[in-house]
Amino acid sequence: MTTVMGICRSFRDRAFARFFHCFPCLSDPARRSSWGLKVTLVMLHLIFVGILFVFDGDLIEKTKKEPWYTALYLLLLLATLVQYFITSGSSPGYVVDVMRAVNETNVIYQKSSMASKQPASSQNGSLNVVIEGSQSGRNFQGSNPSSWTKLVMDMYPPGTSIRSCTCSYCNVEQPPRAKHCHDCDKCVLQFDHHCVWLGSCVGQDNHCKFWWYICEETALCLWTGILYIMYLKANISRPWWKDAIMILLLIALSISIIFLLLLLLFHSYLVLTNQTTYELVRRRRIPYLRRIPERVYPFSKGICRNLYNFCCVRSSIYSLEPLPSSQELEEKARPYTCLDILTCRCC
């Protein structure tokens, strides 16, 4: 018996070793868990949609008469799944990548200045770090000889020790709004949260993609729920177990719709006010946000500018936002008047 078990165990180990040799990306337990979540999400979509087409004969007849209706529905399903994989596979924007790019550009700038007095931006034009705000409103494109440490220190108010801005895990200087993610083990620019379903963080580079994924997922669930209700309302004699299965799936779908709608509204509010989930939930634990009143959004530039930066700024541009000065905070805390509304101060 022991010999048989040993042979089976040896055969299993060889099979797993051969499998991981063919698919090295699955040798890491974290990657296996991430891929397991992706497969589960795809299967859930296929189950909810597949059962609908298997049970609902009227939908099949409608598809034959009006194929554009079903084509649009399946196109939304495909777009949602594609958006999910794009979002989960995109980088949230890591601090170490920006730091490395800035320091490399600084070295190139110094070498080019010593050799030919030629600006480094012409040799390394791929780096585009935008530092916003009135304190240091400039583009760092290789023409500024500042190092990453000095760049980060300039974004904090005078007197702030660089030790309080240094991540104790990555040992890198964090710009404002950055946070270390213990799941990814990296510091993320404009850290929002670590999404379990995506298997990665949501940050500056993929927050827009995440919002669009939620929007598409919500629309897909609403459309699927309507098709389920139309099926249950049809007066057709059918087995009771089909209705039971459809009702159970509709209940699960309704819970998902409520959750997705709340999540979509919440992130839309964050976008309009230029906040992150971490900043909103942990505001009193973030040192540079503790003394700012609750209803003051320190990084907001107005609704229109916030929307433009969120939707239209290229993902290749890293936007670093310094802490606002006391005068800017006082201006943001000033109550709105009728004149402010006419002059579009909120925009």
C-alpha positions in Angstrom: 0.0 0.0 0.0 2.8 2.4 0.9 4.6 1.5 -2.3 1.5 2.3 -4.4 1.0 5.6 -2.6 4.7 6.5 -3.2 4.4 5.7 -6.9 1.3 7.8 -7.2 2.9 10.7 -5.3 6.0 10.4 -7.5 3.9 10.4 -10.7 1.9 13.4 -9.4 5.1 15.4 -8.7 6.5 14.6 -12.1 3.2 15.7 -13.8 3.2 19.0 -11.8 6.9 19.6 -12.7 6.2 19.0 -16.4 3.2 21.2 -16.2 5.1 24.1 -14.5 7.9 23.6 -17.0 5.4 24.2 -19.9 3.7 27.0 -18.0 6.3 28.7 -15.9 3.9 31.6 -15.1 1.8 29.3 -12.9 4.7 28.1 -10.8 4.3 31.0 -8.4 1.4 30.4 -5.9 0.4 34.1 -6.1 0.1 33.9 -9.9 -1.9 30.7 -9.7 -4.3 32.4 -7.3 -4.6 35.4 -9.6 -5.3 33.2 -12.6 -7.8 31.2 -10.6 -9.7 34.4 -9.9 -9.7 35.4 -13.6 -10.9 31.9 -14.6 -13.6 32.1 -12.0 -14.8 35.5 -13.1 -15.0 34.4 -16.8 -16.9 31.2 -15.8 -19.4 33.2 -13.8 -20.1 35.4 -16.8 -20.5 32.4 -19.1 -22.8 30.7 -16.6 -25.2 33.6 -16.2 -25.3 34.3 -19.9 -25.2 30.7 -21.1 -28.1 29.5 -18.9 -30.2 32.4 -20.2 -29.7 31.3 -23.8 -30.2 27.6 -23.0 -33.5 28.2 -21.1 -35.0 31.1 -22.9 -36.4 30.0 -26.3 -38.0 33.4 -26.9 -34.6 35.0 -26.8 -33.4 32.6 -29.5 -36.4 33.5 -31.7 -35.8 37.2 -31.1 -32.2 36.7 -32.1 -33.2 35.2 -35.4 -35.6 38.1 -36.1 -33.4 40.9 -34.6 -29.8 39.7 -34.5 -28.5 43.2 -33.8 -30.1 43.1 -30.3 -28.2 39.9 -29.2 -25.1 41.1 -31.1 -25.0 44.3 -29.0 -25.5 42.3 -25.8 -22.7 39.8 -26.6 -20.5 42.7 -27.7 -21.0 44.3 -24.3 -20.1 41.0 -22.7 -16.9 40.7 -24.7 -16.0 44.4 -24.0 -16.5 43.8 -20.3 -14.2 40.8 -20.2 -11.6 42.5 -22.4 -11.7 45.6 -20.1 -11.3 43.3 -17.1 -8.1 41.7 -18.5 -6.7 45.1 -19.6 -7.3 46.5 -16.1 -5.9 43.5 -14.3 -2.8 43.4 -16.5 -2.0 47.1 -16.4 0.4 48.7 -13.9 -1.0 51.0 -11.3 2.1 53.2 -11.4 4.9 52.3 -9.1 7.1 54.8 -7.3 10.3 52.8 -8.0 9.7 53.1 -11.7 9.4 56.9 -11.6 12.3 57.2 -9.3 14.5 55.0 -11.6 13.5 57.0 -14.6 14.1 60.4 -12.9 17.5 59.3 -11.6 18.5 57.8 -15.0 17.5 61.0 -16.7 19.5 63.0 -14.2 22.6 61.0 -15.0 22.1 61.4 -18.7 21.6 65.1 -18.2 24.8 65.5 -16.3 26.8 63.4 -18.8 25.4 65.4 -21.8 26.1 68.7 -20.0 29.7 67.8 -19.4 30.2 66.4 -22.9 28.3 68.5 -25.4 26.1 70.9 -23.4 23.2 69.2 -25.1 19.9 68.9 -23.1 19.2 65.3 -22.0 15.5 65.6 -23.1 16.5 65.1 -26.7 18.3 61.8 -25.8 15.7 60.5 -23.3 12.4 61.9 -24.4 10.3 58.9 -23.2 10.3 60.2 -19.6 7.5 62.7 -18.9 6.9 63.5 -15.2 4.6 66.4 -14.6 4.8 68.1 -11.2 1.6 70.1 -10.7 0.8 72.9 -8.3 2.0 76.5 -7.9 4.9 75.5 -5.8 6.8 73.6 -8.5 4.7 73.8 -11.6 7.1 72.5 -14.3 7.7 69.5 -16.5 10.6 67.2 -15.6 11.7 65.9 -19.0 15.4 65.5 -18.5 16.2 69.3 -18.5 16.1 69.7 -14.8 19.1 68.4 -12.9 17.2 67.6 -9.7 17.5 64.2 -8.2 14.5 62.1 -7.1 15.2 62.8 -3.4 15.2 66.6 -3.9 12.2 66.3 -6.2 10.2 64.6 -3.4 11.4 66.9 -0.7 10.3 70.0 -2.7 6.7 68.6 -2.8 6.4 68.6 1.0 6.1 71.7 3.1 9.4 73.2 4.4 10.6 71.5 7.6 9.3 68.0 6.7 11.9 65.4 7.4 12.7 63.1 4.5 12.6 60.2 7.0 8.9 60.6 7.4 8.5 60.4 3.6 10.7 57.3 3.2 9.0 53.9 2.9 10.3 51.5 5.5 9.7 48.5 3.2 10.9 49.7 -0.2 13.4 52.3 1.2 12.3 54.9 -1.4 11.1 58.4 -0.9 7.4 58.6 -1.3 5.8 61.6 -3.0 2.4 62.7 -1.6 -0.5 60.4 -2.2 1.7 57.3 -2.6 1.4 54.3 -0.3 3.1 50.9 0.1 0.9 48.0 -0.9 1.7 44.9 1.2 0.1 42.6 -1.3 2.1 43.9 -4.2 5.1 44.7 -2.0 5.6 48.0 -3.9 4.8 51.7 -3.4 2.0 52.8 -5.6 1.4 56.3 -7.0 -2.0 57.7 -5.9 -2.8 54.4 -4.2 -6.6 53.8 -4.2 -6.9 50.2 -3.0 -5.8 46.6 -3.7 -8.5 44.9 -5.7 -8.8 41.2 -4.9 -10.7 40.4 -8.1 -8.1 42.2 -10.3 -5.2 40.7 -8.3 -3.4 44.0 -8.4 -3.5 47.5 -7.1 -5.6 50.4 -8.4 -3.5 53.5 -8.7 -2.7 56.5 -10.9 -2.2 54.6 -14.1 -5.1 52.2 -14.1 -7.8 54.0 -12.0 -9.5 55.2 -15.2 -9.4 51.7 -16.7 -10.9 50.4 -13.4 -13.8 53.0 -13.5 -14.6 52.0 -17.1 -14.6 48.3 -16.1 -17.0 49.0 -13.3 -19.2 51.0 -15.7 -19.3 48.2 -18.3 -19.9 45.5 -15.6 -22.8 47.4 -14.2 -24.4 47.9 -17.6 -23.9 44.2 -18.4 -25.5 43.1 -15.1 -28.4 45.5 -15.5 -29.1 44.2 -19.1 -28.8 40.5 -17.9 -31.2 41.2 -15.0 -33.7 42.7 -17.4 -33.5 39.6 -19.6 -34.0 37.3 -16.6 -37.1 39.3 -15.5 -38.5 39.1 -19.1 -38.0 35.4 -19.0 -39.8 34.9 -15.7 -42.7 37.1 -16.7 -43.4 35.2 -19.9 -46.5 32.9 -19.5 -44.9 29.8 -20.9 -45.4 26.3 -19.4 -42.0 25.1 -18.4 -40.5 22.8 -15.6 -40.5 24.4 -12.1 -36.8 23.7 -11.6 -35.9 26.1 -14.5 -37.8 28.9 -12.7 -36.1 28.0 -9.4 -32.6 28.2 -11.1 -33.4 31.5 -12.8 -34.8 33.0 -9.5 -31.7 32.0 -7.6 -29.4 33.5 -10.3 -31.6 36.6 -10.4 -31.2 37.1 -6.6 -27.4 36.8 -6.9 -27.5 39.1 -9.9 -29.5 41.7 -7.9 -27.0 41.7 -5.1 -24.2 42.2 -7.6 -26.1 45.1 -9.3 -26.5 46.9 -5.9 -22.9 46.5 -5.1 -21.7 47.6 -8.5 -23.9 50.6 -8.6 -22.7 51.8 -5.1 -19.1 51.2 -6.2 -19.6 53.1 -9.4 -21.2 56.1 -7.6 -18.5 56.0 -5.0 -15.6 56.1 -7.5 -17.4 58.7 -9.6 -17.4 60.9 -6.5 -13.7 60.2 -5.9 -13.0 61.2 -9.5 -14.9 64.5 -9.3 -13.2 65.5 -6.1 -9.7 64.1 -7.1 -9.5 61.7 -4.1 -8.6 58.1 -3.5 -10.3 55.5 -1.4 -7.3 55.3 0.9 -7.3 59.1 1.4 -11.0 59.2 2.2 -11.1 56.2 4.6 -7.7 56.8 6.3 -7.7 60.6 6.2 -7.0 61.0 9.9 -4.1 58.5 9.7 -2.3 60.3 6.9 0.0 62.9 8.5 -0.3 65.6 5.8 -4.1 65.4 5.7 -4.9 65.4 9.4 -5.2 69.1 9.9 -7.2 69.7 6.7 -11.0 70.0 7.3 -13.2 67.1 6.1 -15.0 69.0 3.4 -11.8 70.4 1.9 -10.4 68.5 -1.0 -6.7 69.5 -1.1 -5.8 68.0 -4.5 -9.0 69.0 -6.3 -8.6 71.4 -9.2 -12.3 71.7 -10.0 -14.7 69.3 -11.5 -13.8 69.9 -15.2 -10.0 69.8 -14.6 -10.4 66.7 -12.5 -12.3 64.9 -15.2 -9.9 66.0 -17.9 -6.9 64.8 -15.9 -8.6 61.5 -15.1 -9.9 60.7 -18.6 -7.7 62.5 -21.1 -4.1 62.5 -19.7 -1.9 59.9 -21.3 -0.9 56.9 -19.2 2.7 57.5 -20.1 2.7 60.7 -18.1 3.4 60.5 -14.4 1.6 63.3 -12.5 3.1 64.2 -9.2 1.1 66.5 -7.1 2.8 68.5 -4.3 1.0 69.4 -1.1 -1.0 72.6 -1.5 0.2 75.7 0.4 -1.8 77.2 3.3 -3.1 80.0 1.0 -4.4 77.4 -1.4 -6.1 75.5 1.4 -7.7 78.6 2.7 -9.0 79.3 -0.8 -10.4 75.8 -1.1 -12.1 76.1 2.3 -13.8 79.4 1.5 -17.6 78.9 1.2 -19.1 79.2 -2.2 -21.1 82.3 -3.1 -23.4 83.1 -6.0 -20.5 84.9 -7.7 -18.4 81.8 -7.4 -21.0 79.7 -9.1 -21.4 82.2 -11.9 -17.6 82.3 -12.4 -17.5 78.5 -12.4 -15.2 78.3 -9.4 -16.2 74.7 -8.8 -15.0 73.8 -12.3 
